[in-house]
Each structure stands twice: as C-alpha cells, then as structure tokens.
C-alpha cells in the first residue's frame, strides 16, 4: 500500500532570522514550543511523539538522503513538504525574494527525488498580487502542488478581500491551500491562555489548544465570508482533524443556517465540498470513526507533522484500523493523488 503524507515540513534559515524580531514581540513564549520537557513526556514509540525543537530543526532542514532514510524506516513512500517558517512576519521588502528562493530550493529537491517528494509553495502574503504571481510560478514552473499558510497572513485572516488575488489564483489553478496553525492573535493569547506557568501557558496557547482553535476559525471565516461561493474551485486542507471544526458542524448549522449567513447552502455542505482533513500525527481511532461519519473518508488524507513529531507507528496504525481495504488505500494515497494530481 502506497503511503503519502502531506503535512511534513522543512525550514528556511533566512526567513526565520528575519522573522525572529516580530515573532519575539508577538509571541515571546514560542521559545518553549516543543521544549525538552514536552518532548520527553512520551515513551510510547507506537505512535508519533514530540521532538525537541533543536532536533526537529536538524531533521527538518534535510531535503535529501537522511529524510528519505527516515521515510524508508517507517514505510512512507512520499512526503508533500512545506515550509513552517512564518514568512508573513518578515519585513515586506524582503518577503518576495525570500519566498522565491525558498520555493526554488524546494523545487530543486523535488526534481532530484520526484517519486519521494512533492511540495506546497511558500507565499509572500504581505504583497497579495506578488503572492498570486509566485503561486503561479511555483505551480507551473516548479511543479508544486498548492500552497501552505502558517497562521494568519497579517493582522487579519484570509477572508479579508485584499487577499482575493491569491484565492482567485488558487481557484484558477485548482490547487489547494493548506491552512496551518501558528500563534494566536497576541491580545487573544493574553486574555485566554496566559496566567499559568511558562510551560503551561506556551502549550495551552499553541499545540495544546490555542493555535488549533485559531486555525479552525480561519477556515470558518473563509466559509462565512462567501469565499467558496466567489471561488467555487477553491479547496482547503485543514490538519489536526480539521482543527476542531468537524465536531461543531451540526451546531454551526443550527445557530447559523443559510437565512442567517446569507450563503446559498449550509456551513456543513460547504465544508464537506471544499475542505480536506489530515490527522497531523494525532493517531486516535475514535477520531477516524467520527470523521468517517461526519465528513467522509473521501476527505481524509494522511499526515504526520514531521519533523515536529516522529514517524513512529505511522503505517502500523493505518494497517490496524477497522476499515475496509478500499478505505485504507483511499486515506493512505488515493485521496492525495486525486486532490494533488499525483501520478498513481
């Protein structure tokens, strides 16, 4: 069974260096993300577990033989690689050049290992028209499969009409956007997640809860803004089992039906037609059952969130799931092949 994982990351040192001052101002607690304390909490090697940040950066920076050796050791045939570097925090005068350079580097790695790697483009969100142009270049010239955004593109979310050029280009090219979490709006973080010890505040703000909640809101704002009606071929990927949204779809429909939202259909219908889901290494069987019942396994694509999580147990978990062989192949590779136009 072919196994394709699509939320697997690399980093760009230049982007991280230029983004660091803004990141330290907006989220000084980020230094404890994937801390040694958090990474050491799990001795369970039957499923992915957190990797300490320095080690994650070492692993993620490799786009060649060492990464492939890890993939081989865990039975992963292909990774769709994206940058987790927050380019939107880079000064605008550097963003376009840095995005192009990073995409070129990823495109080169893919050209060297075309059967093992694919990629999502990094876009200079500070300049939406330039971002649309870079998306087209990355897809048409470099063969990338779409784009990934880490957090918000700026002070607002992607439903802000200034980002319509990028959404239009995604629509026209018929490639997806992966909406990935990052630190919450600073005022929200202070009001909702602060007041505990440094480690608890950090994890509560980020991977424990806060950034998942914000990433789910990001997708819901796109739906409520009518973006999917303006751009009918726009497709979105949402990790971590949909960042909480699938579990509240019936409630959202009850409270905000079409006569309230002004949309032509329900939130659930829009979600199930335009959003794909990945587990991001959170391998819990009840989640599979819930997604199968509410969204459908034709909208589920596998992912591990490497290198921030290990690859442990990836294929083993899939193989032991109580689902049909057809469904197993569907979520392991066929859905990814269909959405991303990967040769079977």
N, C-alpha and C positions, 0 to 999 in steps of 0.2 A: 504494500500500500504506500503510495507516494505521500509524503508529508510536507506541506508548505506552511510556514509560519510567517505572519505578516506584520507583527509589531516588534521588530527586532532592530536595535539601534546602533548607531555609531556617533562619534562626537567630532566637532571641529574646534581645534585649539584656538585659532584666531578669533572665532566668533565668541567662544567662552571668555577669552581675555577682554574683548571689547564690551561684552555684555555685563561683566562682573560688577562694575561700579553701580549700575542701575539695579542689578539683582540684589546687591548688598543693601541698597537703600529700601527696596520694596519688600524683600523677604530675607532679612538677616539670619533668620532661623534655618535657612536652607542648608547651612553647613552640617547640620545633624541628620539630614536625609540619608538613609542607608548607612547610618552610623555603625560602628563596630558592635555596639550593644544590640541594636536591632537585628543586625545580620547574624549574630551568634545565637539568637533565640531558638532557632530550629535545628535540631539534629536529624530531622526527617529527610532522608535522601530519596524518598519515594515520590516526591513532588518538588516543584521549583521552590527555592528559598532565596531570601535576600542576600545580595552580595555587598560587602563593604565598598564604599564609593571609590576609593583608590584602585581597588582590584577591578571594579566594574569598568572604570575608565581604561585600565590596561587592556582588558579583554575587548572592550568595545571599539577601541582605536584600530584594532587589526581588521583589515578587509582582505585577508588572503589566507594562507595555509593554516594558521593557528585557529582561526574561526572555523574553517572547514573541518579541521580535525575534531573540534568540539561537536560540530553538527554530526559528523560521522559516528562519533562515540554514542550519540543519543538518537540515531536513526532519523535525522532531519534532512530531507533532500534539498530543500530550498528555503532561503530567507528573503523576505522583502524588507530591505534595510532602509531606515530613515534616520535623519539627524534629530537627536534630542536637544540640540543646542538652541537656546532661545534667541534667534536672530532678531526678533521684534524688539529686543532690549538694546540692540546695537545702535549707535548714532546713525541717523539716516544717510549721511554722506558716505558711509562705508557699506551699507547693507546690500545694495545691488551687486557690487563687485564680489563681496564675500559669499553671497548666495550662489552666484555663477561659478565661482571657484570650487565651492563645496560640491555642487552638483556635477561639475566636471570630474572631480575626484571619485565620486560615487559611480558615475557613468563609466569611468575607466576600469574600476574594479569589476563592474558587471560585464564589461566587454571581455575581461580576462577569464571570468568564470560564469558564462551565460547560463549554464544549466544549474548553478547553485545560488546565484544572487539575482534579485531584482531590486527595485528601489522606488521610494517616494521622494519627490522633489522638495527642496527647501526654498521658501519664497520670501522675498523682501517685503513684508507686509506693510512697512512704513510708506511704501510707494505702490499703491494698488495697481496702477496701469503697468508699471515695470514688473510687478509680480505676475500679472497676467501674461506678459511677454516672456518672462523667464519660465513660466509653466509650459507655455507652448514650445519653447526651445528644448526644455528638459524632456518633454514627452516625444516630440517629433524627431529631434536630433540625437538625444541621448538614450531614448527608449525607456525612460522612467514611466512608472505605472499610474501616477497620480501625484498627490501632494500630501504632506502631513503638516499640521499646525500644532505647535506646543503651546497650549494655553490660549490667551486672548491675543488678537493681532495688534492691539494697542490699548487705549483706555476703554474702548467699547468692544463688543463682540462682533462676529461676522455678519449679523443681521443689519448692521449699520450700512446704509446704502452706498457709502464711499467704497465698500469692498465689492460692489456689484461687478466691476470688471473681472475680478478673479472668479467669482461664481459663474459669470457668463462664460468664461473660458473653460472652466471645468465642465459646464453644461455642453459646450460646443464640442470639446474633445471627448466627452463621455468617459472621463476618468474620475475616480473617486477622491474625496478628501477625507483623510484620517484626522478626526478631532481628538487630539491627545490632551490630557490634563497637564496643568502646571500650577504654580502657587496662586491662591485666591487673591481677589482684589484686597489690597492692604487694609482698608477700613473694615472690610468684612472679616478678614483674618483676626484683627484686633478685637472686634466685638464678639465673634463667635468662638474662636479657638484658643485665645490667649488666656493667661491666668493660672496655668499649671507649670510644672517644672519644664525646663528647656526641651527635654526629650519628648515628653508627652505632648507639649504644645506643637512641636515640629511634626510628629507623626499624625496627630489629630488634624492639623492644618493641611497635611499633604496626603500621603498614601493611605492613612488610616480612614480618612473621611473627606476632608475639605476639598481636595482638588478633584475628587470623583464627582462630588456634588456640583462643582462649578462646571465641569466638562459636560455633565448632563444638562445643566441649564443652557449651555452653549447650543446644544442640539435642539432643545425645546424652543429657544429663541428663533432659530432658523425656521422651525415649523410654524410658530405663531406669527412670524413676520410675513408669511406667504412666500418665502424664498423658493420653496419647492413647486409652487404654482407659477411663479415667474420663470423658473428654470426647471422645466419638467424632467430633464435628464440629469439633474444634479443628484449625486449619490454620496453618501456619507458613511464612514466606518467609525464605530464607537466601541472602544475597548472596555475591559473590566466589566463584562456582561452588560454593556450598554450604559455604564455609569449611573446606575440606579433607575433610569427611566422606565425600562420594561415593567418593573414591579409596580409602577404607578399609572400605567396607561389607562386602565379602566376608570380610575379616579379622575384622571385628567379629562377623559371624555364626559364623565358625569358632570363635572364642575364647569367645563368649558366646551360645550357642544358647538357645532357649526354656527348656530344662530347667535352665539356669544363671540366666537373668534372671527366670524366673517369669512372663514375658509369654506371651500366647496365640499369638504369631507371632514371626517373626524381626525383627531390627532393620531389615534391608533392606526387608522388606514394610511395616513401619510407616512407614519413611522415605518410600517411594515412594507411599504413600497419603495422607500428611499434610504433606509438605514440598514447596514450590515453590522453584526456584532462579533467581537472576539473576546476570549476569556482573559487574555493578558497574563497567563501563567497562574490564574486563580482556578485551580482544578478541583472543583467541588461538584459532585454528582447531582445534588438537588438543583443546582443552577441549570444544568443541562436539561433536566426534566421541565423546569419552569419555562425556559426559553423555547423548548420544543412545543409547549402547549400555547404560549402566548404570541410568539413571533414566528416560529417555524425554523426547522433546522436548515432550510434552504437559505437562511440569512445568517448562518453561523460559520465563521472561518477561524481556523486555529491560530493561536499566537502564544508566545511565552514571555515576552518582555525582556529578552536577553539584551545586554549583559547585566541588567539590574537584578534579574533573577537568574538562577542556574537553569540548566536544561533538564535537570533530573526528572525522571518519571514521565516525560512527555509522551512517548509512544506507548509506554506501559498503560498509562491512564486511558488513552484512546482505545487500546485493544481490549480493555476490560469493561468498557461501557456496555450497558444492557440496551443496545440499539441494533438495528439491522445492519448488515454489511454494506448495504447501499447507503444508508445514512452515515456510516463510519467513513466511507470513501468521500461522501459529499462534504463533510466538515473538515476532513483531512486535506483534500486537494481540489475537488471538483468545483466547489463554490468559489475558491480563489482563482482557479483557472478561468471560470466564466466571468467573474467581476473584473479581473485584471488582464484579461486576454492573454493568458499564459498558455503556451502550447502544451497540450496534454502528453 
